Amino acid sequence: MNALSPLAMLGGRVLISFMFIMSGFQKLVGIEGTQGYMEMMGVPGILIYPTILVEILGGLAVLVGFQARIGALLLAGFCVVSGVIFHFDPSDQMQMISLFKNFAIAGGFLFIVAMGPGKLSIEGRKG
């Protein structure tokens, strides 16, 4: 099983980071629409800029395994905060499922915080 661990960690980093990298770029392209949605939910629209940075830079850090623990910690926090703000609605089962998915993704990021990015990463190549 130990022989599969580096591949599993790489696969996990790819799968968990891809969504945030793509989401950050989509927000960048459609910035006005995302700002409007954020403001409709009571979040200041100016926060779109740090959101895009966290998603893209944090996602890339996790993907390549450079400063992955920092990127994963930021994205874990982002998942919890955005989940509560945008999905906490106990009267709507689908929104609660989305909230719990955000929490589960945050849990995955916390594994990266705890274990590091693995051998198949920039940090892993340094030793």
Secondary structure, 3 states (H helix, E strand, C coil): CCCCHHHHHHHHHHHHHHHHHHHHHHHHHCHHHHHHHHHHCCCCHHHHHHHHHHHHHHHHHHHHCCCHHHHHHHHHHHHHHHHHHHHCCCCCHHHHHHHHHHHHHHHHHHHHHHHCCCCCCHHHHHC
